[in-house]
Amino acid sequence: MRISLITLISCTLMSFWCSAQNSVETIPKFIFFNLDNTPFVNRNLAENKEILFVFFDVTCDHCQRAIKTLSTRSEELKEVAIYLISLNDRASVNIFLSQYGNNLVDEKNVTILQDLMNQFIKQFNPKKYPSVFLYSSEKKLLIHDEEDTSLENIFKIINSSKE
């Protein structure tokens, strides 16, 4: 009985520790693809800028709200390199972004990527859609958020770094 209790407590503590290890502290290696199917890898990331990864799904209503918020506030994001990443096909991504992210689509600081090799989930460990990761210009994690309603925290960090 005592050994079972110790085992149960140990397993519980280990599961809490493992779940706490969900955010990737530095940008991992990856291969995504531009919408023209050309590869996009780590060395293609913008230099000397904060980096915002937004992992989304076109069928997700939370993603719709998150992309719409980012699009509406795109002026605040001009100095940030934004990478919108989806597992969805190119046509669906284009339709989704024309509906919810129209202010982002043609911006120089925004890159739209497809995860054709299903690497984002393995490399970044998101738990749900949308999953937003903001990294410093040194590629260190500043914040990871998975709630479309709390994007204000990301904007606070971005705006404070401008000062």
Secondary structure, 3 states (H helix, E strand, C coil): CHHHHHHHHHHHHHHHHHHHCCCCCECCCCEEEECCCCEEEHHHCCCCCEEEEEEECCCCHHHHHHHHHHHHCHHHHCCEEEEEEECCCHHHHHHHHHHHCCCCCCCCCEEEEECCCCCHHHHHCCCCCCEEEEECCCCEEEEEECCHHHCHHHHHHHHHHHC
